[in-house]
Amino acid sequence: MYPETFEGFAAHSAEEWNKPKRHEFTPKPFGDRDIDVKIVACGVCGSDVHTVTGGWGNKNWPIIPGHEIIGEAVRVGPKVTSVKVGDRVGVGAQIFSCMECPTCKEGNETYCPDWVDTYGGFYPDGTMTMGGYSSHIRAHEHYTFPIPDALDTNLTAPMLCAGLTAYSPLVRNGAGPGKKIGIVGIGGIGHFGILFSKALGAETWAISRTDSKKADSLAMGADGFLATADKDWTAGHKMTFDMILCTASGSDGFDLAPYLSLLRVHGKFIAVGLPEEEGWKVSPQALLKNGCLIGSSHLGNREEMLAMLQLAADKGVKSWVETIPISEEGVGKALTRLHSNDVKYRFTLTDYNKQFE
């Protein structure tokens, strides 16, 4: 009998953010282009922690996090053409959009005004979305991605959000041979910044506060390392970077000016980290010296997701992952450790078959 309801591990309040409990829920009605995925693995994203702790202002409880999902397609709508039952597929941080607005039609569906988050969002019919710490997920075909055979499930799951968050701004801003790219913040997204910048052929420098992650960064393939706590850390590098990708999720004490000084004329500082604090201050003078540009990036579109997964398969890109079996205890442990930055550099929840039929 096919399940009418799904089950997952939900946070029921910000006060008990790391004490998830089993929660049964009803997914939205099945559509002609929908796919039901029986989940086998899910990455644990920093967004999950920001959401369940209330740091980003979540008021929708209970909530089941998780938007780095890999599983098996077990039900496929009659109008689906890209996936068949039995395929290994992934679902990322976006699960729906209007598909009709100019933004969607331009291939910028991640900026659609009617974007729906994979968890904590709401479909037009009012159904709240629940994420990948669950037995199943129901997703539109456009947001369900075939996984190349060469990729390992547990290593690939974190690419569905963190990997794409790094990959899209890199390719949209020209990372490749002959370019010098800086990656600020060597964490979950930042380590993908190094991996994918190198896979794209760019000269890649890791930028972190201290030397504590230097060895890891070089092992990931970085060509060089800058520690911002060092005196005169920008010396010899001013106006030499084509782009800096900032993945840092904190803004307290973050002086933007030295980073901007590294950029070539009209070089770009692209921020994808989302601090809970107010954010940075920047003076026009800091922009004037090289005419640099500050921007951001939101996830990535379907074409970029498919290209990223294929690049990972072709180049042998491998995430740095620690696996944790999913359970109330396992989810609580993963969230707690991630909250404490006790991870190198991503968690993937596994062993779904031991918790869900």
Secondary structure as the mmCIF struct_conf table of DSSP 4:
data_model
#
loop_
_struct_conf.conf_type_id
_struct_conf.id
_struct_conf.beg_label_comp_id
_struct_conf.beg_label_asym_id
_struct_conf.beg_label_seq_id
_struct_conf.end_label_comp_id
_struct_conf.end_label_asym_id
_struct_conf.end_label_seq_id
BEND BEND1 GLU A 4 THR A 5
STRN STRN1 PHE A 6 ALA A 10
STRN STRN2 ALA A 11 ALA A 11
BEND BEND2 ALA A 14 ALA A 14
TURN_TY1_P TURN_TY1_P1 GLU A 15 ASN A 18
STRN STRN3 LYS A 21 PHE A 25
HELX_LH_PP_P HELX_LH_PP_P1 PRO A 27 PHE A 30
TURN_TY1_P TURN_TY1_P2 ASP A 32 ARG A 33
STRN STRN4 ASP A 34 VAL A 44
HELX_RH_AL_P HELX_RH_AL_P1 GLY A 46 VAL A 52
TURN_TY1_P TURN_TY1_P3 THR A 53 TRP A 56
BEND BEND3 PRO A 62 PRO A 62
STRN STRN5 ILE A 63 ILE A 63
STRN STRN6 ILE A 69 VAL A 76
TURN_TY1_P TURN_TY1_P4 PRO A 78 LYS A 79
BEND BEND4 SER A 82 SER A 82
TURN_TY1_P TURN_TY1_P5 VAL A 85 GLY A 86
STRN STRN7 ARG A 88 VAL A 91
BEND BEND5 ALA A 93 ALA A 93
STRN STRN8 GLN A 94 PHE A 96
BEND BEND6 MET A 99 MET A 99
BEND BEND7 CYS A 101 CYS A 101
HELX_RH_AL_P HELX_RH_AL_P2 PRO A 102 LYS A 105
TURN_TY1_P TURN_TY1_P6 GLU A 106 GLY A 107
HELX_RH_3T_P HELX_RH_3T_P1 GLU A 109 TYR A 111
TURN_TY1_P TURN_TY1_P7 PRO A 113 ASP A 114
STRN STRN9 VAL A 116 ASP A 117
BEND BEND8 THR A 118 GLY A 120
STRN STRN10 PHE A 122 PHE A 122
TURN_TY1_P TURN_TY1_P8 PRO A 124 ASP A 125
BEND BEND9 GLY A 126 GLY A 126
HELX_LH_PP_P HELX_LH_PP_P2 THR A 127 THR A 127
STRN STRN11 MET A 128 MET A 128
HELX_LH_PP_P HELX_LH_PP_P3 THR A 129 THR A 129
BEND BEND10 GLY A 132 TYR A 133
STRN STRN12 SER A 134 SER A 134
BEND BEND11 SER A 135 SER A 135
STRN STRN13 HIS A 136 HIS A 140
HELX_RH_3T_P HELX_RH_3T_P2 GLU A 141 TYR A 143
STRN STRN14 THR A 144 PRO A 146
HELX_LH_PP_P HELX_LH_PP_P4 ILE A 147 PRO A 148
TURN_TY1_P TURN_TY1_P9 ASP A 149 ALA A 150
BEND BEND12 LEU A 151 LEU A 151
HELX_RH_AL_P HELX_RH_AL_P3 THR A 153 THR A 156
HELX_RH_3T_P HELX_RH_3T_P3 ALA A 157 LEU A 160
TURN_TY1_P TURN_TY1_P10 CYS A 161 CYS A 161
HELX_RH_AL_P HELX_RH_AL_P4 ALA A 162 ARG A 172
TURN_TY1_P TURN_TY1_P11 ASN A 173 GLY A 174
BEND BEND13 GLY A 176 GLY A 176
TURN_TY1_P TURN_TY1_P12 PRO A 177 GLY A 178
STRN STRN15 LYS A 180 VAL A 184
BEND BEND14 GLY A 187 GLY A 187
HELX_RH_AL_P HELX_RH_AL_P5 GLY A 188 ALA A 199
TURN_TY1_P TURN_TY1_P13 LEU A 200 GLY A 201
STRN STRN16 GLU A 203 SER A 208
BEND BEND15 ARG A 209 THR A 210
HELX_RH_3T_P HELX_RH_3T_P4 ASP A 211 LYS A 213
HELX_RH_AL_P HELX_RH_AL_P6 LYS A 214 ALA A 219
TURN_TY1_P TURN_TY1_P14 MET A 220 GLY A 221
BEND BEND16 ASP A 223 ASP A 223
STRN STRN17 GLY A 224 ALA A 227
TURN_TY1_P TURN_TY1_P15 THR A 228 ALA A 229
BEND BEND17 ASP A 230 ASP A 230
TURN_TY1_P TURN_TY1_P16 LYS A 231 MET A 239
STRN STRN18 PHE A 241 CYS A 246
TURN_TY1_P TURN_TY1_P17 ASP A 252 GLY A 253
HELX_RH_AL_P HELX_RH_AL_P7 LEU A 256 LEU A 260
TURN_TY1_P TURN_TY1_P18 SER A 261 LEU A 262
STRN STRN19 LEU A 263 ALA A 271
BEND BEND18 GLU A 276 GLU A 277
HELX_RH_AL_P HELX_RH_AL_P8 PRO A 284 LEU A 288
TURN_TY1_P TURN_TY1_P19 LYS A 289 GLY A 291
STRN STRN20 LEU A 293 SER A 296
BEND BEND19 LEU A 299 LEU A 299
HELX_RH_AL_P HELX_RH_AL_P9 ARG A 302 LYS A 315
TURN_TY1_P TURN_TY1_P20 GLY A 316 GLY A 316
STRN STRN21 VAL A 321 PRO A 325
BEND BEND20 SER A 327 SER A 327
HELX_RH_AL_P HELX_RH_AL_P10 GLU A 328 HIS A 339
TURN_TY1_P TURN_TY1_P21 SER A 340 ASN A 341
BEND BEND21 LYS A 344 TYR A 345
STRN STRN22 ARG A 346 THR A 350
HELX_RH_3T_P HELX_RH_3T_P5 TYR A 352 LYS A 354
TURN_TY1_P TURN_TY1_P22 GLN A 355 GLN A 355
#
